[in-house]
């Protein structure tokens, strides 16, 4: 058996590697350029003055980045940074709550048997297909009935449920949480809650990080829901706040530069989040390779 394995490895080593098609490489480069060009333009445009922003279209950076940041920070006593804090609150708390709900619901759908299980799962699949924009108005009407519009809860509560997060957690729990381990935990005296916290959550870490990232980005970039729910600009997230600045650009051209600078700064937390959490994917992939 060992000889057969060695011979197979030798044949695989001698087999020539397939070369990447030049056409595929060109298409990938074009796709990367298509995605990165707007980002490059935002970075360069944020360094220009309001007079240079639309006078000529060049990719030559300017020298007004810190001046633009200072002007944006001084707008209405730092209202922009209030919007950023609001976005961090909405996205952070909403994504954390959504991840917990998705983990519990997905685990229950994967490992428990109860009446109506198939109906509930099919209903969640239907929810994945429904765009969130369609639900914004019904959610507004529901929350208006209980007097919760124009509050932080008006944005946080709808963000706590993610059909796609529940679906992903259900698939991952069914594939990575062995029933034998749960039975062993129950034999050792652990209840369902303790087994979920001490056994299931660590095993679902990779999926939960993915759910958290997806939901964080979705809430951070959400515009329609907070636009409908909120009327006080002190409660606005950065998406709605920058939209208001953009509307002021018709009478105050300097606001266009502030909008571009604000858009650049609003991307920084997302970049930091992805760079900070990517190590969890690497750890889980390596662990999976060792187990295999």
C-alpha positions in Angstrom: 0.0 0.0 0.0 2.8 2.4 0.9 4.6 1.6 -2.4 1.4 2.3 -4.3 1.0 5.7 -2.6 4.7 6.6 -3.3 4.3 5.6 -7.0 1.1 7.7 -7.3 2.9 10.7 -5.7 5.8 10.3 -8.1 3.5 10.2 -11.1 1.7 13.3 -9.8 5.0 15.1 -9.4 6.1 14.2 -12.9 2.8 15.3 -14.4 3.3 18.8 -16.0 1.4 21.6 -14.5 -1.4 23.2 -16.6 -0.6 26.7 -17.7 -3.1 29.5 -17.2 -4.8 30.6 -20.3 -3.8 34.1 -21.5 -7.4 34.9 -22.2 -8.4 34.0 -18.7 -5.6 36.2 -17.3 -6.6 39.1 -19.4 -10.3 38.8 -18.4 -9.3 38.6 -14.7 -7.1 41.7 -15.1 -9.9 43.6 -16.8 -12.3 42.6 -14.0 -9.8 43.7 -11.4 -9.4 47.0 -13.1 -13.1 47.5 -13.4 -13.5 46.9 -9.7 -10.5 48.9 -8.5 -10.8 52.0 -10.8 -13.6 53.6 -8.8 -11.7 53.0 -5.6 -8.6 54.6 -7.1 -10.6 57.6 -8.2 -12.1 58.1 -4.8 -8.6 58.0 -3.2 -7.3 60.5 -5.7 -10.4 62.7 -5.7 -10.3 63.1 -1.9 -6.8 64.8 -2.2 -8.1 67.5 -4.6 -9.7 70.8 -3.8 -13.3 71.6 -4.8 -12.1 73.7 -7.7 -9.9 70.9 -9.1 -12.3 68.1 -8.5 -14.4 68.6 -11.7 -12.1 70.9 -13.7 -10.0 68.2 -15.2 -10.2 64.4 -15.0 -6.7 63.2 -14.1 -5.3 60.5 -11.9 -2.7 62.9 -10.4 -3.2 63.2 -6.7 -3.5 66.6 -5.1 -2.3 68.0 -1.8 -5.6 68.8 0.0 -6.4 65.5 1.7 -5.9 66.7 5.3 -7.5 70.0 4.5 -10.6 68.1 3.2 -10.6 65.9 6.3 -10.4 69.0 8.5 -13.3 70.7 6.6 -15.4 67.6 6.9 -14.7 67.2 10.6 -15.6 70.8 11.3 -19.0 70.5 9.5 -21.6 71.2 12.2 -19.3 70.4 15.0 -18.1 67.0 13.8 -21.5 65.7 12.7 -19.8 63.3 10.2 -18.0 61.5 13.0 -21.4 61.1 14.8 -22.6 59.4 11.6 -19.6 57.1 11.7 -20.3 56.2 15.3 -23.9 55.5 14.5 -22.9 53.3 11.6 -20.5 51.4 13.9 -23.3 50.9 16.4 -25.9 49.8 13.8 -23.5 47.5 12.0 -21.6 46.1 15.0 -24.6 45.5 17.3 -26.9 44.4 14.5 -24.3 42.0 13.0 -23.5 40.5 16.5 -27.1 40.0 17.3 -27.8 38.6 13.9 -24.9 36.2 14.1 -26.2 34.9 17.5 -29.7 34.5 16.2 -28.4 32.8 13.0 -26.3 30.4 15.0 -29.1 29.3 17.3 -31.7 29.0 14.5 -29.3 27.2 12.1 -28.2 24.8 14.8 -31.8 24.0 15.8 -32.8 23.4 12.2 -29.9 21.2 11.6 -29.9 19.0 14.8 -33.4 19.1 16.2 -36.6 17.5 15.0 -39.9 19.3 15.5 -43.2 19.8 13.7 -43.1 22.2 10.8 -39.3 22.1 10.5 -39.4 21.8 6.7 -41.9 24.6 6.4 -39.8 26.9 8.5 -36.7 26.1 6.5 -38.5 26.7 3.2 -39.8 30.0 4.6 -36.3 31.0 5.4 -35.2 30.1 1.9 -38.0 32.3 0.5 -36.7 35.1 2.7 -33.3 34.8 1.1 -34.8 35.6 -2.2 -36.7 38.7 -1.0 -34.6 41.9 -1.3 -34.4 43.9 1.9 -35.5 47.1 0.1 -39.0 45.5 -0.4 -39.3 45.0 3.4 -38.3 48.5 4.4 -41.8 50.0 4.0 -43.7 47.2 5.9 -41.1 47.3 8.6 -41.6 51.1 8.9 -45.3 50.7 9.2 -44.9 48.0 11.9 -42.5 50.0 14.0 -44.5 53.2 13.5 -47.4 51.4 15.2 -45.4 51.0 18.4 -43.7 54.4 18.2 -40.2 53.2 17.6 -39.4 55.1 14.4 -36.7 57.8 14.5 -34.9 55.8 17.2 -31.8 53.5 17.2 -34.1 50.5 17.6 -35.8 51.3 14.3 -32.6 50.3 12.5 -31.3 47.7 14.9 -34.3 45.5 15.2 -34.8 44.7 11.5 -31.0 44.1 11.2 -31.1 41.3 13.8 -32.6 38.7 11.5 -30.7 37.5 8.4 -32.4 34.7 6.4 -29.1 34.1 4.6 -27.2 33.9 7.8 -29.7 31.3 9.2 -29.4 29.3 6.0 -25.6 29.4 6.1 -25.5 28.4 9.8 -27.9 25.6 9.2 -25.8 24.1 6.4 -22.6 24.5 8.3 -24.0 23.1 11.6 -25.3 20.0 9.7 -21.9 19.5 8.1 -19.4 20.2 11.0 -21.2 19.4 14.3 -21.3 15.6 14.7 -24.3 14.3 16.6 -22.1 12.0 18.5 -20.3 14.9 20.2 -23.6 16.4 21.3 -24.7 13.1 22.7 -21.4 12.8 24.6 -21.9 16.3 26.0 -25.4 15.4 27.2 -24.0 12.2 28.8 -21.5 14.3 30.7 -24.4 16.3 32.1 -24.3 19.4 29.8 -27.7 20.9 29.0 -28.7 22.1 25.6 -27.6 25.7 26.4 -24.2 24.8 27.8 -23.5 22.3 25.0 -24.4 25.1 22.5 -22.1 27.6 24.1 -19.2 25.3 24.9 -19.3 22.8 22.0 -21.3 24.1 19.1 -20.2 27.7 18.9 -16.4 26.9 18.8 -17.0 24.4 16.0 -19.1 26.9 14.0 -16.6 29.7 14.3 -15.7 29.9 10.6 -19.3 30.1 9.6 -20.2 32.7 12.3 -17.3 34.9 11.2 -18.6 34.8 7.7 -22.2 35.6 8.8 -20.9 38.5 10.9 -18.9 39.9 8.1 -21.7 39.6 5.5 -24.2 41.2 7.9 -21.9 43.9 9.0 -21.2 45.0 5.5 -24.9 44.8 4.6 -25.9 47.0 7.5 -23.0 49.4 7.0 -23.9 49.9 3.3 -27.7 50.0 3.9 -29.3 53.2 2.8 -33.1 52.6 2.3 -34.0 51.3 5.8 -32.4 54.1 7.8 -33.5 56.7 5.3 -37.1 55.6 5.8 -36.9 55.0 9.6 -34.9 58.1 10.7 -35.8 61.8 10.6 -33.2 63.2 13.0 -29.8 63.7 11.3 -28.1 63.0 14.7 -29.2 59.4 14.3 -28.2 59.0 10.6 -25.6 56.4 9.6 -22.8 57.6 7.3 -24.7 56.4 4.1 -27.7 58.7 4.7 -25.6 61.5 6.1 -23.3 61.6 3.0 -26.4 61.5 0.8 -27.6 64.7 2.5 -24.3 66.3 1.9 -24.4 65.4 -1.7 -27.8 67.1 -2.1 -26.2 70.3 -0.6 -23.5 70.2 -3.3 -25.9 71.9 -5.8 -25.7 75.2 -3.8 -22.3 74.6 -2.0 -19.8 73.0 -4.4 -17.3 72.4 -1.5 -19.6 69.7 -0.2 -18.8 67.5 -3.2 -15.2 67.2 -2.0 -16.5 66.5 1.5 -18.7 63.7 0.2 -15.8 62.1 -1.6 -13.6 62.4 1.4 -16.3 61.0 3.7 -16.8 58.1 1.3 -13.1 57.3 1.5 -13.0 57.4 5.3 -16.2 55.3 5.5 -14.4 52.4 3.8 -11.6 52.3 6.3 -13.5 50.4 9.0 -14.5 47.7 6.5 -10.9 47.2 5.4 -9.8 47.0 9.0 -12.5 44.5 9.8 -11.7 42.2 6.9 -7.9 42.3 7.7 -8.6 41.7 11.4 -10.9 38.7 10.9 -9.2 36.9 7.9 -6.9 35.0 10.3 -9.9 33.1 11.6 -10.5 31.7 8.1 -6.9 30.6 7.9 -7.0 28.9 11.3 -10.1 27.0 10.5 -9.0 26.0 7.0 -5.7 24.7 8.5 -7.6 22.8 11.2 -9.9 21.3 8.7 -6.8 20.1 6.7 -5.3 18.5 9.7 -8.5 16.7 10.6 -8.9 15.4 7.1 
